[in-house]
Amino acid sequence: DWSSDVCSSDLSVKDVTFTFLPASHWSGRGLSDVNRSLWGSWMISVGGFTLYFAGDTAYSEHFKAIGTRFSAIDIALLPIGPEEPRRLMKDSHTGALEAIQAFIDLGAHQFIPMHWGTFAFGTDTFSLPIDRLKEAWSKNEDRVVGRSLILPRCGQPLEFAFEREQ
């Protein structure tokens, strides 16, 4: 059960709460330690503002469960790669199409893609994940009405108000 103390815990530092949440990824450094370490994601909350950092994860039901537990997610940082070859990547990495579904499952307001265009991994071209994301966003316009896709340029700083307007 992902909501047990082992898989979900909170740490508060001043006014910021960090909640460790599930992710779906294999792990291992040697031949005898496969899936013996924990991968996770984070919800960061401050002043009623929530930012979800998915980390390195495949698409799974954990996104729906997190969306249920946190009903007002302001920003979701979701991975969109590596994409290809999909048959090898799907169990560890969320592709662009799956990231749209994860964003919808979370019920988040703003989507910032990550894990693309940084270095060569898999057989993706540099722009394949972001091109697929833009296409998937357009195809799902009816499911993302009133929400935002934020596509920062490489190295572009983003500023956010960490308190909700009343």
VOKEKE-736420 format. One record per residue (C-alpha): z, x, y; residue number from 1; residue in three letters. Coordinates in nm, 4 decimals, decimal comma. Layout:
BEGIN
<r z="Z" x="X" y="Y" resi="NUM" resn="Ala"/>
...
REM end
This chain:
BEGIN
<r z="0,0000" x="0,0000" y="0,0000" resi="1" resn="Asp"/>
<r z="-0,1209" x="0,1684" y="0,3187" resi="2" resn="Trp"/>
<r z="0,1531" x="0,0094" y="0,5280" resi="3" resn="Ser"/>
<r z="0,4353" x="0,1802" y="0,3372" resi="4" resn="Ser"/>
<r z="0,6400" x="0,4523" y="0,5037" resi="5" resn="Asp"/>
<r z="0,4399" x="0,7149" y="0,3161" resi="6" resn="Val"/>
<r z="0,1030" x="0,6071" y="0,4578" resi="7" resn="Cys"/>
<r z="0,1978" x="0,4786" y="0,8000" resi="8" resn="Ser"/>
<r z="0,4586" x="0,6214" y="1,0299" resi="9" resn="Ser"/>
<r z="0,5333" x="0,6315" y="1,4013" resi="10" resn="Asp"/>
<r z="0,6413" x="0,9179" y="1,6232" resi="11" resn="Leu"/>
<r z="0,7217" x="0,8596" y="1,9888" resi="12" resn="Ser"/>
<r z="0,7173" x="1,1312" y="2,2521" resi="13" resn="Val"/>
<r z="0,8320" x="1,0016" y="2,5907" resi="14" resn="Lys"/>
<r z="0,6178" x="0,6880" y="2,6440" resi="15" resn="Asp"/>
<r z="0,3474" x="0,7763" y="2,3899" resi="16" resn="Val"/>
<r z="0,3596" x="0,6468" y="2,0329" resi="17" resn="Thr"/>
<r z="0,1539" x="0,8151" y="1,7599" resi="18" resn="Phe"/>
<r z="0,1037" x="0,6086" y="1,4454" resi="19" resn="Thr"/>
<r z="-0,0331" x="0,7850" y="1,1383" resi="20" resn="Phe"/>
<r z="-0,2709" x="0,5541" y="0,9517" resi="21" resn="Leu"/>
<r z="-0,5048" x="0,5749" y="0,6520" resi="22" resn="Pro"/>
<r z="-0,8489" x="0,7256" y="0,6214" resi="23" resn="Ala"/>
<r z="-1,0790" x="0,7483" y="0,3206" resi="24" resn="Ser"/>
<r z="-1,1829" x="1,1019" y="0,2243" resi="25" resn="His"/>
<r z="-1,1510" x="1,3330" y="-0,0739" resi="26" resn="Trp"/>
<r z="-0,9508" x="1,6531" y="-0,0450" resi="27" resn="Ser"/>
<r z="-0,9186" x="1,9806" y="-0,2295" resi="28" resn="Gly"/>
<r z="-0,9117" x="2,3535" y="-0,1775" resi="29" resn="Arg"/>
<r z="-0,9098" x="2,4660" y="-0,5404" resi="30" resn="Gly"/>
<r z="-0,9915" x="2,3452" y="-0,8899" resi="31" resn="Leu"/>
<r z="-0,6522" x="2,1854" y="-0,9580" resi="32" resn="Ser"/>
<r z="-0,5630" x="2,0174" y="-0,6262" resi="33" resn="Asp"/>
<r z="-0,8304" x="1,7473" y="-0,5873" resi="34" resn="Val"/>
<r z="-0,7000" x="1,4528" y="-0,3824" resi="35" resn="Asn"/>
<r z="-0,3479" x="1,5930" y="-0,3584" resi="36" resn="Arg"/>
<r z="-0,3378" x="1,6086" y="0,0193" resi="37" resn="Ser"/>
<r z="-0,3488" x="1,3205" y="0,2608" resi="38" resn="Leu"/>
<r z="-0,6196" x="1,2488" y="0,5153" resi="39" resn="Trp"/>
<r z="-0,5371" x="1,0166" y="0,7973" resi="40" resn="Gly"/>
<r z="-0,6252" x="0,8529" y="1,1236" resi="41" resn="Ser"/>
<r z="-0,4158" x="0,7940" y="1,4347" resi="42" resn="Trp"/>
<r z="-0,3354" x="0,5148" y="1,6744" resi="43" resn="Met"/>
<r z="-0,2122" x="0,6473" y="2,0080" resi="44" resn="Ile"/>
<r z="-0,0352" x="0,3901" y="2,2270" resi="45" resn="Ser"/>
<r z="0,0893" x="0,4274" y="2,5825" resi="46" resn="Val"/>
<r z="0,1682" x="0,1604" y="2,8411" resi="47" resn="Gly"/>
<r z="0,0045" x="-0,1127" y="2,6324" resi="48" resn="Gly"/>
<r z="-0,3151" x="0,0957" y="2,6003" resi="49" resn="Phe"/>
<r z="-0,4311" x="0,1845" y="2,2477" resi="50" resn="Thr"/>
<r z="-0,6708" x="0,4548" y="2,1367" resi="51" resn="Leu"/>
<r z="-0,7705" x="0,4763" y="1,7707" resi="52" resn="Tyr"/>
<r z="-0,8863" x="0,8140" y="1,6349" resi="53" resn="Phe"/>
<r z="-1,0456" x="0,7608" y="1,2933" resi="54" resn="Ala"/>
<r z="-1,0590" x="1,1285" y="1,2010" resi="55" resn="Gly"/>
<r z="-1,2872" x="1,2293" y="0,9150" resi="56" resn="Asp"/>
<r z="-1,3343" x="0,9220" y="0,6992" resi="57" resn="Thr"/>
<r z="-1,5696" x="0,7110" y="0,4961" resi="58" resn="Ala"/>
<r z="-1,6001" x="0,3399" y="0,5598" resi="59" resn="Tyr"/>
<r z="-1,3451" x="0,1347" y="0,3634" resi="60" resn="Ser"/>
<r z="-1,1190" x="-0,1683" y="0,3907" resi="61" resn="Glu"/>
<r z="-0,8612" x="0,0313" y="0,5873" resi="62" resn="His"/>
<r z="-1,0489" x="-0,0522" y="0,9089" resi="63" resn="Phe"/>
<r z="-0,9892" x="-0,4267" y="0,8594" resi="64" resn="Lys"/>
<r z="-0,6209" x="-0,3671" y="0,7820" resi="65" resn="Ala"/>
<r z="-0,5768" x="-0,1523" y="1,0937" resi="66" resn="Ile"/>
<r z="-0,7574" x="-0,4123" y="1,3055" resi="67" resn="Gly"/>
<r z="-0,5185" x="-0,6769" y="1,1766" resi="68" resn="Thr"/>
<r z="-0,2099" x="-0,4669" y="1,2469" resi="69" resn="Arg"/>
<r z="-0,3252" x="-0,3593" y="1,5957" resi="70" resn="Phe"/>
<r z="-0,4779" x="-0,6654" y="1,7545" resi="71" resn="Ser"/>
<r z="-0,5775" x="-0,5050" y="2,0862" resi="72" resn="Ala"/>
<r z="-0,7476" x="-0,1672" y="2,0384" resi="73" resn="Ile"/>
<r z="-0,8920" x="-0,0446" y="2,3661" resi="74" resn="Asp"/>
<r z="-1,0937" x="0,2549" y="2,2439" resi="75" resn="Ile"/>
<r z="-1,2086" x="0,3507" y="1,8949" resi="76" resn="Ala"/>
<r z="-1,3241" x="0,7064" y="1,8327" resi="77" resn="Leu"/>
<r z="-1,5303" x="0,6726" y="1,5144" resi="78" resn="Leu"/>
<r z="-1,7328" x="0,9275" y="1,3186" resi="79" resn="Pro"/>
<r z="-2,1058" x="0,8667" y="1,2774" resi="80" resn="Ile"/>
<r z="-2,2005" x="1,1582" y="1,0585" resi="81" resn="Gly"/>
<r z="-2,3014" x="1,3484" y="0,8730" resi="82" resn="Pro"/>
<r z="-2,5518" x="1,0879" y="0,7591" resi="83" resn="Glu"/>
<r z="-2,7719" x="1,2492" y="0,4972" resi="84" resn="Glu"/>
<r z="-2,8055" x="1,2747" y="0,2090" resi="85" resn="Pro"/>
<r z="-2,6258" x="0,9391" y="0,2098" resi="86" resn="Arg"/>
<r z="-2,5577" x="0,9343" y="-0,1651" resi="87" resn="Arg"/>
<r z="-2,3483" x="1,2501" y="-0,1238" resi="88" resn="Leu"/>
<r z="-2,1911" x="1,1695" y="0,2123" resi="89" resn="Met"/>
<r z="-2,0970" x="0,8009" y="0,1743" resi="90" resn="Lys"/>
<r z="-1,7630" x="0,8614" y="0,0005" resi="91" resn="Asp"/>
<r z="-1,6339" x="1,0955" y="0,2724" resi="92" resn="Ser"/>
<r z="-1,8282" x="1,0286" y="0,5914" resi="93" resn="His"/>
<r z="-1,8987" x="0,7140" y="0,7900" resi="94" resn="Thr"/>
<r z="-2,2623" x="0,6822" y="0,8890" resi="95" resn="Gly"/>
<r z="-2,3798" x="0,5087" y="1,2056" resi="96" resn="Ala"/>
<r z="-2,4405" x="0,1703" y="1,0394" resi="97" resn="Leu"/>
<r z="-2,0982" x="0,1753" y="0,8747" resi="98" resn="Glu"/>
<r z="-1,9367" x="0,2844" y="1,2018" resi="99" resn="Ala"/>
<r z="-2,0629" x="-0,0324" y="1,3704" resi="100" resn="Ile"/>
<r z="-1,8998" x="-0,2362" y="1,0933" resi="101" resn="Gln"/>
<r z="-1,5777" x="-0,0348" y="1,1267" resi="102" resn="Ala"/>
<r z="-1,5782" x="-0,0994" y="1,5030" resi="103" resn="Phe"/>
<r z="-1,6211" x="-0,4722" y="1,4410" resi="104" resn="Ile"/>
<r z="-1,3491" x="-0,4680" y="1,1712" resi="105" resn="Asp"/>
<r z="-1,1105" x="-0,2968" y="1,4130" resi="106" resn="Leu"/>
<r z="-1,1811" x="-0,5492" y="1,6876" resi="107" resn="Gly"/>
<r z="-1,1867" x="-0,2650" y="1,9401" resi="108" resn="Ala"/>
<r z="-1,3223" x="-0,3033" y="2,2929" resi="109" resn="His"/>
<r z="-1,4931" x="0,0338" y="2,3439" resi="110" resn="Gln"/>
<r z="-1,6621" x="0,2604" y="2,0894" resi="111" resn="Phe"/>
<r z="-1,7019" x="0,6346" y="2,1364" resi="112" resn="Ile"/>
<r z="-1,8922" x="0,8053" y="1,8531" resi="113" resn="Pro"/>
<r z="-1,7861" x="1,1461" y="1,7234" resi="114" resn="Met"/>
<r z="-1,8738" x="1,3921" y="1,4438" resi="115" resn="His"/>
<r z="-2,2394" x="1,4266" y="1,5288" resi="116" resn="Trp"/>
<r z="-2,4530" x="1,6980" y="1,6874" resi="117" resn="Gly"/>
<r z="-2,1818" x="1,9625" y="1,6645" resi="118" resn="Thr"/>
<r z="-2,3090" x="2,1764" y="1,3792" resi="119" resn="Phe"/>
<r z="-2,5521" x="2,1431" y="1,0902" resi="120" resn="Ala"/>
<r z="-2,3956" x="1,9663" y="0,7946" resi="121" resn="Phe"/>
<r z="-2,5893" x="1,7676" y="0,5402" resi="122" resn="Gly"/>
<r z="-2,9589" x="1,7248" y="0,6118" resi="123" resn="Thr"/>
<r z="-2,9296" x="1,5370" y="0,9429" resi="124" resn="Asp"/>
<r z="-3,1377" x="1,6311" y="1,2400" resi="125" resn="Thr"/>
<r z="-2,9323" x="1,6827" y="1,5551" resi="126" resn="Phe"/>
<r z="-2,9993" x="1,3357" y="1,6933" resi="127" resn="Ser"/>
<r z="-3,0277" x="1,1299" y="1,3708" resi="128" resn="Leu"/>
<r z="-2,6731" x="0,9838" y="1,3788" resi="129" resn="Pro"/>
<r z="-2,6867" x="0,8861" y="1,7473" resi="130" resn="Ile"/>
<r z="-3,0393" x="0,7454" y="1,7124" resi="131" resn="Asp"/>
<r z="-2,9240" x="0,5319" y="1,4189" resi="132" resn="Arg"/>
<r z="-2,6162" x="0,4226" y="1,6125" resi="133" resn="Leu"/>
<r z="-2,8215" x="0,3051" y="1,9100" resi="134" resn="Lys"/>
<r z="-3,0538" x="0,1136" y="1,6773" resi="135" resn="Glu"/>
<r z="-2,7624" x="-0,0433" y="1,4866" resi="136" resn="Ala"/>
<r z="-2,5876" x="-0,1399" y="1,8126" resi="137" resn="Trp"/>
<r z="-2,9037" x="-0,3200" y="1,9282" resi="138" resn="Ser"/>
<r z="-2,9406" x="-0,4995" y="1,5954" resi="139" resn="Lys"/>
<r z="-2,5773" x="-0,6132" y="1,6121" resi="140" resn="Asn"/>
<r z="-2,5717" x="-0,7248" y="1,9776" resi="141" resn="Glu"/>
<r z="-2,4513" x="-1,0708" y="1,8769" resi="142" resn="Asp"/>
<r z="-2,1511" x="-0,9168" y="1,6970" resi="143" resn="Arg"/>
<r z="-2,0496" x="-0,6809" y="1,9793" resi="144" resn="Val"/>
<r z="-2,0776" x="-0,9143" y="2,2777" resi="145" resn="Val"/>
<r z="-1,8401" x="-0,8091" y="2,5551" resi="146" resn="Gly"/>
<r z="-1,7744" x="-0,4678" y="2,4004" resi="147" resn="Arg"/>
<r z="-1,8954" x="-0,1252" y="2,5117" resi="148" resn="Ser"/>
<r z="-2,0653" x="0,1686" y="2,3445" resi="149" resn="Leu"/>
<r z="-1,9833" x="0,4862" y="2,5373" resi="150" resn="Ile"/>
<r z="-2,2238" x="0,7761" y="2,4795" resi="151" resn="Leu"/>
<r z="-2,0911" x="1,0769" y="2,6706" resi="152" resn="Pro"/>
<r z="-2,3170" x="1,3762" y="2,7222" resi="153" resn="Arg"/>
<r z="-2,2161" x="1,6954" y="2,5444" resi="154" resn="Cys"/>
<r z="-1,9067" x="1,8293" y="2,7216" resi="155" resn="Gly"/>
<r z="-1,8770" x="1,5325" y="2,9576" resi="156" resn="Gln"/>
<r z="-1,5137" x="1,4555" y="3,0423" resi="157" resn="Pro"/>
<r z="-1,4063" x="1,0922" y="3,0252" resi="158" resn="Leu"/>
<r z="-1,1240" x="0,9387" y="3,2249" resi="159" resn="Glu"/>
<r z="-0,9317" x="0,6314" y="3,1160" resi="160" resn="Phe"/>
<r z="-0,6553" x="0,4288" y="3,2745" resi="161" resn="Ala"/>
<r z="-0,3731" x="0,4348" y="3,0218" resi="162" resn="Phe"/>
<r z="-0,2255" x="0,1090" y="3,1384" resi="163" resn="Glu"/>
<r z="-0,3785" x="-0,2330" y="3,1185" resi="164" resn="Arg"/>
<r z="-0,4410" x="-0,4176" y="3,4395" resi="165" resn="Glu"/>
<r z="-0,2204" x="-0,7249" y="3,4646" resi="166" resn="Gln"/>
REM end
